[in-house]
């Protein structure tokens, strides 16, 4: 059985690469969108504020599969035709924007009010305060939940199978359709999703540990001085 699974790995690796590509592209689209929606939800005037809140709730309320279908099958009816891969990136990117907007909102609210007051004391403009002081602190606060969302997004790329994107799930199903080894194929796919997830968590924890160690060392040096 182990030999059979190992023999399948080369057939699955291209699908894993596409799953990772869709994840990265969706984050590249969704994170800036999430920041903009969060800023609009918190700091814009009422019309824009309610529009941003509505878009966030819409994006979070529509299932990912329906979002994929709307982009891939719905946009062509409006004259916008695209291949399955960019359609998956856009659909999951829009979903990422909606979910990360809520994460960024929580991050902005977690920044102490005293930081705003300090910006006022320094005579910084509203947008300079937001860009130079508040946003960097909010981003540090939201890193852990963003890592959690990234893992969920990577797993959600399996939905792209429904519009024929040749990602990991699609590779597993196609292999099983030919060999009839469904249990082996989906077990291997599951282990590959799990391996990437655990590797990502390990890298994040290692990087976080190094940052904490560096901060502790700097604090010790300053205390000794």
Secondary structure, DSSP 8 states (H G I E B T S, - for coil): -HHHHHHHHHHHHHHHHHHHHHHHHHHHHHHHHHHHHHHHHHHS-HHHHHHHHHHHHHHHHS-HHHHHHIIIIIGGGGT----HHHHHHHHHHHHHHHHHHHHHHHHHHHS-HHHHHHHHHTT--HHHHIIIIIHHHHHHHHHHHHHHHHHHHHHHGGGGGGGT--SHHHHHHHHHHHH--HHHHHHHHHHHHHHHHHHHHHHHHHHHHHHHHHHHHHHHHHHH-
